[in-house]
Amino acid sequence: MSISSDTRADISRFWSTIARSAEIGPGRPGGLSRPTLTDADREMRDQFTDWCREAGLEVSVDEMGNIFGRRAGREDNLPPVMIGSHLDTQVNGGRFDGIAGVLAGLEVVRCLNDVGHVTRRPIVVVNWTNEEGARFSPPMIGSGVFAGRYALDWAHGLQDDEGARLGDELARIGYKGRLPCRAGEIDAYLELHIEQGPILDAERREMGVVTGGYPSHGMRVTFSGQTAHTGPTPMDLRRNALVAGARWLTAVDDLGWAFSAQDGKASGSRLAAWPNKAGILSDTAEAVADVRHPDPMTVRVMAERMRRDAQAAAAIAGCTLRIEDEWSWGGDIFDAGLIETVRAEAVRQGWNWRDIKSQAGHDAYHLATICPTAMIFTPCKGGITHNNAEDCAPEDFSAGLNVLLHAVASRADR
Amino acid sequence: MSISSDTRADISRFWSTIARSAEIGPGRPGGLSRPTLTDADREMRDQFTDWCREAGLEVSVDEMGNIFGRRAGREDNLPPVMIGSHLDTQVNGGRFDGIAGVLAGLEVVRCLNDVGHVTRRPIVVVNWTNEEGARFSPPMIGSGVFAGRYALDWAHGLQDDEGARLGDELARIGYKGRLPCRAGEIDAYLELHIEQGPILDAERREMGVVTGGYPSHGMRVTFSGQTAHTGPTPMDLRRNALVAGARWLTAVDDLGWAFSAQDGKASGSRLAAWPNKAGILSDTAEAVADVRHPDPMTVRVMAERMRRDAQAAAAIAGCTLRIEDEWSWGGDIFDAGLIETVRAEAVRQGWNWRDIKSQAGHDAYHLATICPTAMIFTPCKGGITHNNAEDCAPEDFSAGLNVLLHAVASRADR
């Protein structure tokens, strides 16, 4: 009834899809620059849907541009097992972040096709729109709307730096589908992802069983002041929004250092002021920052500290502020039973694995709020990611791919 | 031999040129957005040269795009008297900053034409290229090359945010002239400018005799780090250039407050990081800041403090830095004799005037290094400038225009 216990994924076939993806939206040497809903993203989506159809999957696209490749089950009305991640990248992104997870899903269905096995439940491979948040903030929007966390209209109205709207860009690249972006019943969601951290590589582990994510909290703040000449305007009459933003990101960095001994982090990642020119004080500054910490209560405290630091920064600079948006994820939200399925496969196949927590954001966090969810981490060199130097070898995916294959098959036959 | 002592400038004629200029490159309501070498700047230059030719001036353009409108003198080989300022604006600029000074020069020659008086020396009305530095940093480039402070090739190679080069943009708008950008002998340079500060307006003065400028020092610094994921990257492995820039501008603001009781200022005006996106640490950040103080030694100390603050900011953020460029101006550099000429005219005409120091940068500072130079300030409402709310009434220019007219005439007949 199930696949043979020694069925193995075809690493070189999987690797060839990684290599093809690495040609679409080239960035700095060795990397990719394929932000969501760009022409490069469209080209990658077209390639992915071609692959899905070649593998016999039924392709559908929802209103958020999420792409679903569905493999029918023997009892096709049962809730499906889903495998997903994202094909978009940061502007200085790598070839594996997110991509490996989507293409791993494709490899799983190709393996099942090879052995001619039809699982009891349907299997759906998913590419989620805008996981990175590099072009439209916040990140993980496609899976967030799917899971009911965000409203569709709100997501469609998000604007990039040039004022283009997410909904319009979906339509422009031909990926604004008609399928409602709303989850039905799902049996399980599994996501393979490179670790994006140095632990597996440093310990020479072949894979990680992700038991949860570091609680994380991010926010986007707009500071408002008034333009004025940098020369004659006395310090006490200034309302320089750029200074408010700079002071906030400085305070956020201090916060990160204060909690760094317990593995806490705080990151200023964006400061966009206007006019942002020599000789003039800026009247607007948009800033983005986030905090992460293994302990949920500490993240709540850090988030509140970020808010108060923003108020203090605005006050010193004579500006007002508005918190435009906040987002959070993480915690011990993955499903104990599904985690145990993954662990059992890792043991059975004899890999050198460990439990691990994710410190990054993943679509799986949104899925975990609506269905049993687990993740598999694969090693990446030095943990370097969101950088063109992100690097993996084909064999880095052997454990993860094969555990994913068997975990999916056993779950889908359950 | 000279003009009649009661000859008066035609304020409504002057105001009509201000109103026409205010139609070219509209910005926010009431303001202008006419950065140097844009299409709007070209249109204004075309209008200005038309006016010059209508007033019988011989127009020439030098390699830096500086425009000279020359009125012949009776002894036409004598060094000329120059009147100048700039027609470019900040991106959120007003209708008067710089513009009033160029158009005041035009009004002076129109007055001399009206009364049919040919001065002994020639008179040259000048529009200097890129005074604002809003598009190409540093400011006051056209006058700086003219005065020998900057090299022509260096200035032509400056790039704007989109990578366009100043020399190419000069050619594109048709204002890369053939005249060498090099000052010959100049008898005197006079510049009328709105105060850009609140003093004249607050004291209800009709004009100011500018005796010098606050010593000022600016610099442009590039911080270099490495992109990485905002999540898993430990604080001690980060090289976030955005944080380096934010820390520097925070320190610069602190510096301004520390010296504010003695009327010192320190301004962070620009911070441009890359990729500057949520989820990723930035590997580059360009920042611009300047300090100003009435005392030259204090400005030297403040400038050195800025440099060390930049080093400290880079160190904490794990980045390297390069000071790309530094500039300074100000001090008691104006000509005592020419200042006295302006003062004497203000007294003779019976205006309510005072001596004043400029806190802004002006082309006159570069000219002062090569010829006797003086400036006249006119009031502006509340001292608000580099903002679309910049405002003046026609009568605010009565004193300045008439003092300029007679000071120029007497100097040119000397």
Interface residues (C-beta under 8 A of the other chain):
Chain A: Q90 V91 N92 E132 G133 A134 R135 S137 P138 P139 E195 Q196 G197 P198 Y214 S216 G218 R220 Q226 T227 A228 H229 T230 G231 P232 T233 P234 M235 D236 N240 L242 V243 G245 A246 R247 W248 L249 T250 D253 G256 W257 S260 D263 K265 A266 S267 G268 S269 R270 L271 A272 A273 P275 N276 K277 A278 G279 I280 L281 S282 D283 V288 D290 R292 I316 A317 S358 Q359 A360 G361 G383 I384 T385 H386 N387
Chain B: Q90 V91 N92 E132 G133 A134 R135 S137 P138 P139 E195 Q196 G197 P198 Y214 S216 G218 R220 Q226 T227 A228 H229 T230 G231 P232 T233 P234 M235 D236 N240 L242 V243 G245 A246 R247 W248 L249 T250 D253 G256 W257 S260 D263 K265 A266 S267 G268 S269 R270 L271 A272 A273 P275 N276 K277 A278 G279 I280 L281 S282 D283 V288 D290 R292 I316 A317 S358 Q359 A360 G361 G383 I384 T385 H386 N387
